[in-house]
Amino acid sequence: MSSTLADIVVAKDATRIALSVISGLVLLGGVFWSLRRRTTRRSLLRARVEEVADAPGGRRTATLRLVAGPRDGELVELAPTRVAVEVGDELQVHPSLDHPEALRLTGTPRTVMPGALIGYGVLLLAGAWIAPPHAELVELAPLAFPLFSGLLVVAGIAVLVGALRFARASRKVGGMIVAHRSRTGDSTYEPQVEYEIDGRVRRSWTGARRQSSFGVGKRVCVYVDPRAPAVGTLYTVWTWIFPITLLVLGLIGLTTGAAFLRWW
């Protein structure tokens, strides 16, 4: 084997090994994240809030009564949370690692990032071992841009599909904007929405929006988190613009990176 050909093979192997290591890390991260979500989902318990108390740092705790399963009727504590809870609320909670003696309230996931990472890792691994041999020396540096662009694509898909899944799983009720507070100067603000669910009127802050998006008194459709009735979400065009922008930028980056690698 000539010296030049040996250099090409070594470089090809180095690229293959590097991509395999990266894909392995991505796969491990996605699998671990997915398993944690699955464990959380399996450990969810339904509970009714019996009593609410204030906790340090603007948080609240509560006494819960389990209302389903073998622990039906048992009284447990809720780990400190910033999610508003009121007596009579029915929540979905799971064991808390930070507070072993209490249960934790968490919202329904808004992305499918674990699955997207697993898919991205599989594609990287396939690209490393199925790609045809190069006729010239392959450098690792030019791969950085396509890899980053691929992450943008993964993030865009994960957020977009997650938003669709959350919208489908949510309880949809009519509501009205009743107040707002400034988030970053005068350019954006956070609206507060009022809605009725399970015979109770609730109010929820819904995240930063453009100043002109919603005015006080406007009627809106509220997507209520099925795990926590106090968490209401507003879906607007900006909900979809963000993930679509990530997806488009990532695809442009991948196309540009592929052309650059071919030229390189």
C-alpha positions in Angstrom: 0.0 0.0 0.0 1.4 3.4 -1.0 2.0 6.1 1.6 -0.7 8.3 0.1 -3.3 5.5 0.1 -2.4 4.6 3.7 -3.0 8.2 4.7 -6.4 8.2 3.0 -7.4 4.9 4.8 -6.2 6.2 8.2 -8.1 9.5 7.7 -11.2 7.6 6.6 -10.9 5.4 9.7 -10.4 8.4 11.9 -13.5 10.1 10.5 -15.5 6.9 10.8 -14.3 6.4 14.4 -15.0 10.1 15.3 -18.6 9.9 13.8 -19.2 6.6 15.6 -18.1 8.1 18.9 -20.3 11.2 18.4 -23.3 9.0 17.3 -22.8 6.8 20.3 -22.9 9.7 22.7 -26.0 11.1 20.9 -27.7 7.7 21.1 -26.9 7.2 24.7 -28.2 10.6 25.6 -31.4 10.0 23.6 -31.9 6.5 25.1 -31.3 7.7 28.7 -33.7 10.7 28.2 -36.3 8.4 26.7 -36.0 5.9 29.6 -36.3 8.6 32.2 -39.5 9.9 30.5 -40.9 6.4 30.3 -40.1 5.7 34.0 -41.8 9.0 34.9 -44.9 8.2 32.9 -45.2 4.8 34.4 -44.8 6.2 38.0 -47.5 8.9 37.6 -50.1 8.8 40.3 -53.4 10.7 40.5 -53.9 12.8 43.6 -56.3 15.4 44.9 -55.1 18.5 46.7 -56.4 18.6 50.3 -54.4 21.6 51.7 -52.0 24.2 50.4 -49.2 25.9 52.2 -46.6 28.5 51.2 -42.9 27.6 50.9 -39.7 29.7 50.7 -38.8 31.3 47.4 -42.3 32.0 46.3 -43.1 28.3 46.0 -46.0 26.3 47.4 -46.4 22.9 48.9 -49.6 20.8 49.4 -51.0 17.8 51.2 -52.3 15.4 48.6 -54.6 12.4 48.8 -54.0 9.7 46.3 -57.2 8.8 44.4 -56.2 5.8 42.3 -54.3 2.5 42.5 -53.1 0.4 45.5 -52.3 3.6 47.5 -55.8 5.0 47.1 -56.6 7.2 50.1 -53.0 7.7 51.3 -51.9 11.2 52.3 -48.6 12.4 50.8 -46.8 15.7 50.5 -46.1 17.7 47.3 -42.6 18.8 46.7 -42.2 22.7 46.5 -43.4 23.9 43.1 -44.0 27.2 41.4 -47.1 25.8 39.6 -50.2 27.2 41.2 -52.2 24.5 43.0 -55.5 24.9 44.8 -57.6 22.8 47.1 -59.6 20.3 45.1 -57.3 20.2 42.1 -56.6 16.7 40.7 -53.0 16.3 39.7 -50.7 13.7 38.2 -47.5 13.4 40.3 -44.6 11.1 40.5 -41.8 10.4 43.1 -39.3 13.2 43.6 -35.6 12.6 43.7 -34.9 15.9 45.5 -37.5 15.3 48.1 -37.8 11.5 48.6 -40.6 11.9 51.1 -42.7 13.9 48.7 -44.2 13.6 45.2 -43.3 16.0 42.4 -45.6 17.9 40.0 -44.3 18.0 36.4 -45.9 19.2 33.2 -46.6 17.2 30.1 -43.4 17.1 27.8 -43.5 19.8 25.1 -40.9 18.1 22.8 -40.0 14.7 21.5 -36.3 15.4 21.8 -35.3 11.9 23.1 -36.7 10.2 20.0 -35.2 12.8 17.7 -31.8 12.4 19.3 -32.0 8.6 18.9 -32.9 9.0 15.2 -30.1 11.5 14.7 -27.6 9.1 16.3 -28.7 6.3 14.0 -28.3 8.5 10.9 -24.8 9.5 12.0 -23.8 5.9 12.6 -25.2 4.9 9.2 -23.4 7.8 7.5 -20.1 6.8 9.1 -20.2 3.2 8.0 -22.2 3.2 4.8 -20.7 6.2 3.1 -18.5 5.2 0.1 -14.7 5.6 0.5 -13.3 9.1 -0.3 -10.7 9.6 -3.0 -8.9 12.2 -1.0 -7.9 13.0 2.6 -10.9 13.6 4.8 -10.5 16.2 7.5 -12.6 16.3 10.6 -12.9 20.1 10.9 -15.3 20.4 7.9 -17.8 18.1 9.6 -18.5 20.5 12.5 -20.9 22.7 10.5 -23.0 19.8 9.1 -23.1 18.2 12.5 -24.3 21.5 14.1 -26.9 21.9 11.3 -28.1 18.4 11.9 -28.7 19.3 15.6 -30.8 22.3 14.4 -32.9 19.9 12.3 -33.3 17.6 15.2 -34.4 20.4 17.5 -36.8 21.8 15.0 -38.5 18.4 14.5 -38.6 17.7 18.2 -40.2 21.0 19.1 -42.6 20.9 16.2 -43.8 17.4 16.8 -43.9 18.0 20.5 -46.1 21.0 20.1 -48.5 19.0 17.9 -48.6 16.2 20.4 -49.2 18.5 23.4 -52.0 20.3 21.5 -53.6 16.9 20.8 -53.3 15.7 24.4 -54.4 19.0 26.0 -57.9 19.9 27.3 -59.1 22.8 25.2 -61.3 25.4 26.8 -62.4 28.9 26.1 -60.6 31.7 27.9 -59.9 35.4 28.0 -56.8 37.6 28.4 -57.3 39.4 31.8 -53.8 40.9 32.4 -50.2 41.0 31.2 -46.8 41.8 32.6 -43.6 43.0 30.9 -40.9 40.5 30.3 -38.2 42.3 28.3 -38.7 46.0 28.2 -41.6 47.1 26.0 -41.1 44.6 23.1 -42.6 41.5 24.7 -45.0 40.7 27.5 -46.5 37.7 29.3 -50.3 37.5 29.1 -52.4 36.0 31.9 -55.4 34.0 30.7 -58.6 33.2 32.7 -60.5 30.1 31.9 -63.0 27.7 33.5 -62.2 24.0 33.8 -63.9 21.3 36.0 -66.3 23.9 37.3 -63.5 26.2 38.6 -62.2 29.5 37.2 -58.4 29.5 36.8 -55.8 32.0 35.9 -52.4 31.1 34.3 -49.4 33.0 33.0 -48.7 31.7 29.5 -45.2 32.8 28.4 -43.7 35.7 26.6 -45.5 37.1 23.6 -45.3 40.1 21.2 -46.8 43.2 22.7 -49.4 43.4 19.9 -50.3 39.7 19.9 -53.0 39.8 22.6 -54.9 42.6 24.3 -56.8 42.5 27.6 -60.3 41.2 27.0 -59.5 39.2 23.9 -61.2 35.7 23.7 -58.7 32.9 23.2 -58.6 29.1 23.1 -56.6 27.7 26.1 -54.7 24.4 25.9 -54.7 23.1 29.5 -52.0 20.6 30.5 -53.6 17.3 31.3 -51.2 16.7 34.2 -51.8 20.1 35.9 -55.1 22.0 35.4 -53.4 25.3 36.5 -51.1 25.3 33.5 -52.7 26.9 30.5 -51.0 27.5 27.1 -51.8 29.7 24.2 -51.0 28.5 20.7 -50.2 31.2 18.1 -48.4 31.4 14.8 -45.2 32.0 16.7 -45.5 28.6 18.3 -44.9 27.1 14.9 -42.5 29.8 13.5 -39.7 28.9 16.0 -39.4 25.2 15.2 -39.9 25.7 11.5 -37.2 28.3 11.5 -34.8 25.9 13.2 -35.7 23.2 10.7 -35.2 25.4 7.7 -31.9 26.8 8.9 -30.7 23.3 9.7 -31.6 22.0 6.2 -29.9 25.0 4.6 -26.8 24.2 6.7 -26.8 20.6 5.8 -27.1 21.3 2.1 -24.3 23.9 2.3 -22.1 21.6 4.4 -22.7 18.7 2.0 -21.6 20.8 -1.0 -18.6 22.0 0.9 -17.5 18.5 1.8 -17.9 17.4 -1.8 -15.7 20.3 -2.9 -13.2 19.7 -0.1 
